[in-house]
Amino acid sequence: MASSPNITCDMVQALICMIWPLRYCCDYRPFFTIHDSEFKEYTTKVQAPPPIILGVTNPFFAKTLQHWPHIIRIGDPQDSNDPNKHKIKRAGSIKALDS
């Protein structure tokens, strides 16, 4: 899940390519919308989630796919330029990253 179709498409392709030299043999959709014909099939909670990788931008999917075991949310790239977004806190002698 990301804020733009370009980011979701790139992320789905990156996930597929990550297992190279093995071939990914299941279905994947770099950009999936609520208007796709399989929308009802994939969002039903009656059966187990299908073996598929979906790239989505609509926040509605966060609610409808909450029964899926794995959801990756990609942050907005503009947020990464903010130097105050991540701060290192000292908790005794341990450093923790606070976001």
Backbone as JSON Lines, residues from 0, in Angstrom:
{"i":0,"aa":"M","n":[0.85,-1.17,0.0],"ca":[0.0,0.0,0.0],"c":[0.89,1.23,0.0]}
{"i":1,"aa":"A","n":[0.64,2.12,-0.93],"ca":[1.45,3.34,-1.04],"c":[0.56,4.48,-1.52]}
{"i":2,"aa":"S","n":[1.14,5.65,-1.59],"ca":[0.37,6.84,-1.95],"c":[0.23,7.06,-3.45]}
{"i":3,"aa":"S","n":[1.03,6.39,-4.26],"ca":[0.92,6.59,-5.71],"c":[1.04,5.26,-6.45]}
{"i":4,"aa":"P","n":[0.4,5.16,-7.62],"ca":[0.5,3.93,-8.42],"c":[1.94,3.59,-8.82]}
{"i":5,"aa":"N","n":[2.75,4.6,-9.08],"ca":[4.15,4.34,-9.46],"c":[4.89,3.61,-8.35]}
{"i":6,"aa":"I","n":[4.68,4.04,-7.12],"ca":[5.37,3.42,-5.99],"c":[4.87,1.99,-5.78]}
{"i":7,"aa":"T","n":[3.55,1.77,-5.88],"ca":[3.04,0.41,-5.68],"c":[3.54,-0.53,-6.77]}
{"i":8,"aa":"C","n":[3.55,-0.06,-8.01],"ca":[4.05,-0.9,-9.11],"c":[5.52,-1.25,-8.92]}
{"i":9,"aa":"D","n":[6.32,-0.27,-8.55],"ca":[7.74,-0.52,-8.31],"c":[7.95,-1.49,-7.16]}
{"i":10,"aa":"M","n":[7.16,-1.36,-6.1],"ca":[7.33,-2.24,-4.95],"c":[6.93,-3.68,-5.27]}
{"i":11,"aa":"V","n":[5.84,-3.86,-5.99],"ca":[5.42,-5.21,-6.38],"c":[6.49,-5.85,-7.26]}
{"i":12,"aa":"Q","n":[7.02,-5.1,-8.22],"ca":[8.08,-5.64,-9.07],"c":[9.33,-5.97,-8.27]}
{"i":13,"aa":"A","n":[9.66,-5.14,-7.28],"ca":[10.83,-5.4,-6.44],"c":[10.63,-6.67,-5.62]}
{"i":14,"aa":"L","n":[9.44,-6.88,-5.09],"ca":[9.16,-8.1,-4.32],"c":[9.26,-9.34,-5.2]}
{"i":15,"aa":"I","n":[8.77,-9.25,-6.41],"ca":[8.84,-10.39,-7.34],"c":[10.29,-10.69,-7.69]}
{"i":16,"aa":"C","n":[11.08,-9.66,-7.94],"ca":[12.48,-9.84,-8.34],"c":[13.38,-10.25,-7.18]}
{"i":17,"aa":"M","n":[12.91,-10.08,-5.97],"ca":[13.75,-10.37,-4.8],"c":[14.15,-11.85,-4.71]}
{"i":18,"aa":"I","n":[13.33,-12.74,-5.24],"ca":[13.64,-14.16,-5.13],"c":[14.43,-14.7,-6.32]}
{"i":19,"aa":"W","n":[14.86,-13.8,-7.2],"ca":[15.64,-14.21,-8.35],"c":[16.84,-15.02,-7.89]}
{"i":20,"aa":"P","n":[17.21,-16.12,-8.47],"ca":[16.89,-16.66,-9.78],"c":[15.65,-17.56,-9.8]}
{"i":21,"aa":"L","n":[14.96,-17.72,-8.68],"ca":[13.72,-18.49,-8.69],"c":[12.62,-17.68,-9.38]}
{"i":22,"aa":"R","n":[11.68,-18.38,-9.97],"ca":[10.56,-17.71,-10.63],"c":[9.38,-17.62,-9.68]}
{"i":23,"aa":"Y","n":[8.73,-16.47,-9.62],"ca":[7.51,-16.32,-8.84],"c":[6.37,-16.88,-9.67]}
{"i":24,"aa":"C","n":[5.73,-17.94,-9.19],"ca":[4.73,-18.65,-10.0],"c":[3.29,-18.31,-9.64]}
{"i":25,"aa":"C","n":[3.06,-17.44,-8.69],"ca":[1.7,-17.06,-8.32],"c":[1.3,-15.78,-9.05]}
{"i":26,"aa":"D","n":[0.12,-15.31,-8.75],"ca":[-0.4,-14.11,-9.41],"c":[0.1,-12.86,-8.7]}
{"i":27,"aa":"Y","n":[0.28,-11.79,-9.44],"ca":[0.6,-10.5,-8.84],"c":[-0.02,-9.4,-9.68]}
{"i":28,"aa":"R","n":[-0.45,-8.36,-9.0],"ca":[-1.07,-7.21,-9.65],"c":[-0.36,-5.95,-9.19]}
{"i":29,"aa":"P","n":[0.46,-5.35,-10.03],"ca":[1.19,-4.15,-9.62],"c":[0.28,-2.99,-9.22]}
{"i":30,"aa":"F","n":[-0.92,-2.91,-9.8],"ca":[-1.86,-1.86,-9.39],"c":[-3.26,-2.45,-9.41]}
{"i":31,"aa":"F","n":[-3.82,-2.67,-8.23],"ca":[-5.14,-3.3,-8.07],"c":[-6.11,-2.27,-7.51]}
{"i":32,"aa":"T","n":[-7.34,-2.22,-8.06],"ca":[-8.34,-1.25,-7.6],"c":[-9.62,-1.97,-7.19]}
{"i":33,"aa":"I","n":[-10.53,-1.22,-6.58],"ca":[-11.81,-1.8,-6.17],"c":[-12.68,-2.12,-7.38]}
{"i":34,"aa":"H","n":[-12.31,-1.66,-8.56],"ca":[-13.08,-1.91,-9.77],"c":[-12.63,-3.16,-10.52]}
{"i":35,"aa":"D","n":[-11.57,-3.81,-10.05],"ca":[-11.13,-5.05,-10.69],"c":[-12.15,-6.16,-10.44]}
{"i":36,"aa":"S","n":[-12.26,-7.07,-11.39],"ca":[-13.28,-8.12,-11.32],"c":[-13.07,-9.08,-10.15]}
{"i":37,"aa":"E","n":[-11.85,-9.25,-9.68],"ca":[-11.59,-10.17,-8.57],"c":[-11.68,-9.5,-7.2]}
{"i":38,"aa":"F","n":[-12.11,-8.26,-7.13],"ca":[-12.15,-7.53,-5.86],"c":[-12.93,-8.29,-4.79]}
{"i":39,"aa":"K","n":[-14.14,-8.75,-5.11],"ca":[-14.96,-9.46,-4.12],"c":[-14.31,-10.77,-3.7]}
{"i":40,"aa":"E","n":[-13.72,-11.45,-4.64],"ca":[-13.07,-12.74,-4.35],"c":[-11.9,-12.56,-3.38]}
{"i":41,"aa":"Y","n":[-11.1,-11.52,-3.57],"ca":[-9.92,-11.31,-2.74],"c":[-10.24,-10.72,-1.37]}
{"i":42,"aa":"T","n":[-11.35,-10.01,-1.25],"ca":[-11.66,-9.35,0.01],"c":[-12.6,-10.15,0.9]}
{"i":43,"aa":"T","n":[-13.06,-11.3,0.46],"ca":[-13.93,-12.12,1.29],"c":[-13.15,-12.71,2.46]}
{"i":44,"aa":"K","n":[-13.79,-12.75,3.61],"ca":[-13.14,-13.29,4.81],"c":[-13.49,-14.76,5.02]}
{"i":45,"aa":"V","n":[-14.31,-15.34,4.16],"ca":[-14.76,-16.71,4.31],"c":[-13.64,-17.7,4.01]}
{"i":46,"aa":"Q","n":[-12.85,-17.41,3.02],"ca":[-11.76,-18.31,2.63],"c":[-10.4,-17.67,2.94]}
{"i":47,"aa":"A","n":[-9.38,-18.49,2.88],"ca":[-8.02,-17.99,3.12],"c":[-7.62,-17.04,1.99]}
{"i":48,"aa":"P","n":[-6.76,-16.06,2.29],"ca":[-6.32,-15.14,1.24],"c":[-5.61,-15.89,0.11]}
{"i":49,"aa":"P","n":[-5.8,-15.47,-1.12],"ca":[-5.16,-16.15,-2.24],"c":[-3.65,-15.86,-2.27]}
{"i":50,"aa":"P","n":[-2.88,-16.72,-2.95],"ca":[-1.44,-16.47,-3.08],"c":[-1.19,-15.41,-4.15]}
{"i":51,"aa":"I","n":[-1.23,-14.16,-3.76],"ca":[-1.12,-13.06,-4.71],"c":[-0.45,-11.87,-4.03]}
{"i":52,"aa":"I","n":[0.22,-11.06,-4.81],"ca":[0.79,-9.8,-4.33],"c":[0.02,-8.68,-5.02]}
{"i":53,"aa":"L","n":[-0.59,-7.8,-4.21],"ca":[-1.38,-6.7,-4.75],"c":[-0.7,-5.37,-4.46]}
{"i":54,"aa":"G","n":[-0.68,-4.49,-5.42],"ca":[-0.23,-3.12,-5.23],"c":[-1.46,-2.22,-5.2]}
{"i":55,"aa":"V","n":[-1.71,-1.53,-4.09],"ca":[-2.91,-0.7,-3.96],"c":[-2.55,0.68,-3.42]}
{"i":56,"aa":"T","n":[-3.4,1.65,-3.72],"ca":[-3.23,3.01,-3.19],"c":[-4.42,3.43,-2.34]}
{"i":57,"aa":"N","n":[-5.55,2.8,-2.51],"ca":[-6.77,3.19,-1.81],"c":[-6.71,2.76,-0.35]}
{"i":58,"aa":"P","n":[-6.84,3.69,0.61],"ca":[-6.81,3.34,2.04],"c":[-7.95,2.4,2.44]}
{"i":59,"aa":"F","n":[-8.97,2.28,1.62],"ca":[-10.07,1.35,1.89],"c":[-9.56,-0.08,2.0]}
{"i":60,"aa":"F","n":[-8.49,-0.41,1.3],"ca":[-7.93,-1.76,1.35],"c":[-7.35,-2.09,2.72]}
{"i":61,"aa":"A","n":[-6.91,-1.1,3.46],"ca":[-6.38,-1.37,4.8],"c":[-7.45,-2.0,5.68]}
{"i":62,"aa":"K","n":[-8.68,-1.62,5.46],"ca":[-9.79,-2.17,6.24],"c":[-10.28,-3.5,5.66]}
{"i":63,"aa":"T","n":[-10.45,-3.56,4.35],"ca":[-11.01,-4.76,3.73],"c":[-10.03,-5.93,3.7]}
{"i":64,"aa":"L","n":[-8.73,-5.66,3.73],"ca":[-7.74,-6.74,3.7],"c":[-7.06,-6.95,5.05]}
{"i":65,"aa":"Q","n":[-7.68,-6.48,6.12],"ca":[-7.04,-6.61,7.43],"c":[-6.93,-8.07,7.88]}
{"i":66,"aa":"H","n":[-7.68,-8.98,7.27],"ca":[-7.58,-10.4,7.6],"c":[-6.41,-11.08,6.88]}
{"i":67,"aa":"W","n":[-5.75,-10.38,5.97],"ca":[-4.59,-10.95,5.29],"c":[-3.41,-10.99,6.27]}
{"i":68,"aa":"P","n":[-2.56,-11.99,6.17],"ca":[-1.46,-12.11,7.15],"c":[-0.34,-11.08,6.98]}
{"i":69,"aa":"H","n":[-0.13,-10.56,5.78],"ca":[0.98,-9.63,5.55],"c":[0.53,-8.43,4.72]}
{"i":70,"aa":"I","n":[0.77,-7.24,5.25],"ca":[0.48,-6.0,4.54],"c":[1.7,-5.1,4.69]}
{"i":71,"aa":"I","n":[2.21,-4.62,3.57],"ca":[3.36,-3.7,3.59],"c":[2.86,-2.32,3.22]}
{"i":72,"aa":"R","n":[3.12,-1.35,4.08],"ca":[2.73,0.04,3.8],"c":[4.0,0.84,3.54]}
{"i":73,"aa":"I","n":[4.04,1.5,2.4],"ca":[5.19,2.31,2.02],"c":[4.88,3.76,2.35]}
{"i":74,"aa":"G","n":[5.77,4.4,3.09],"ca":[5.57,5.8,3.47],"c":[5.72,6.73,2.29]}
{"i":75,"aa":"D","n":[5.24,7.94,2.46],"ca":[5.33,8.96,1.43],"c":[6.79,9.4,1.29]}
{"i":76,"aa":"P","n":[7.36,9.42,0.09],"ca":[8.77,9.79,-0.07],"c":[9.07,11.22,0.37]}
{"i":77,"aa":"Q","n":[8.08,12.1,0.38],"ca":[8.31,13.48,0.81],"c":[8.56,13.55,2.31]}
{"i":78,"aa":"D","n":[8.02,12.59,3.08],"ca":[8.23,12.58,4.52],"c":[9.67,12.27,4.89]}
{"i":79,"aa":"S","n":[10.4,11.57,4.02],"ca":[11.77,11.17,4.34],"c":[12.73,12.36,4.32]}
{"i":80,"aa":"N","n":[12.34,13.48,3.73],"ca":[13.2,14.66,3.68],"c":[13.14,15.48,4.96]}
{"i":81,"aa":"D","n":[12.22,15.18,5.85],"ca":[12.06,15.92,7.09],"c":[13.1,15.44,8.1]}
{"i":82,"aa":"P","n":[14.09,16.27,8.46],"ca":[15.13,15.82,9.38],"c":[14.62,15.59,10.8]}
{"i":83,"aa":"N","n":[13.49,16.16,11.16],"ca":[12.95,15.98,12.51],"c":[12.03,14.77,12.62]}
{"i":84,"aa":"K","n":[11.83,14.04,11.53],"ca":[10.92,12.9,11.54],"c":[11.43,11.78,12.43]}
{"i":85,"aa":"H","n":[12.71,11.47,12.35],"ca":[13.31,10.4,13.14],"c":[14.34,11.0,14.09]}
{"i":86,"aa":"K","n":[14.21,10.68,15.34],"ca":[15.16,11.17,16.33],"c":[15.69,9.98,17.12]}
{"i":87,"aa":"I","n":[16.96,10.05,17.46],"ca":[17.55,9.0,18.27],"c":[17.41,9.4,19.73]}
{"i":88,"aa":"K","n":[16.8,8.51,20.5],"ca":[16.64,8.75,21.93],"c":[17.63,7.88,22.68]}
{"i":89,"aa":"R","n":[18.15,8.4,23.74],"ca":[19.04,7.59,24.58],"c":[18.24,7.08,25.78]}
{"i":90,"aa":"A","n":[18.19,5.79,25.89],"ca":[17.54,5.14,27.03],"c":[18.63,4.4,27.78]}
{"i":91,"aa":"G","n":[19.28,5.09,28.68],"ca":[20.44,4.51,29.35],"c":[21.57,4.42,28.36]}
{"i":92,"aa":"S","n":[22.12,3.22,28.16],"ca":[23.2,3.04,27.2],"c":[22.68,2.48,25.88]}
{"i":93,"aa":"I","n":[21.36,2.36,25.74],"ca":[20.77,1.82,24.52],"c":[20.23,2.96,23.67]}
{"i":94,"aa":"K","n":[20.52,2.92,22.37],"ca":[19.98,3.91,21.44],"c":[18.75,3.32,20.76]}
{"i":95,"aa":"A","n":[17.67,4.07,20.71],"ca":[16.44,3.62,20.07],"c":[16.03,4.63,19.02]}
{"i":96,"aa":"L","n":[15.53,4.15,17.91],"ca":[15.07,5.02,16.84],"c":[13.59,5.29,17.03]}
{"i":97,"aa":"D","n":[13.23,6.55,17.19],"ca":[11.84,6.95,17.41],"c":[11.32,7.59,16.14]}
{"i":98,"aa":"S","n":[10.22,7.07,15.62],"ca":[9.65,7.65,14.4],"c":[8.27,8.18,14.65]}
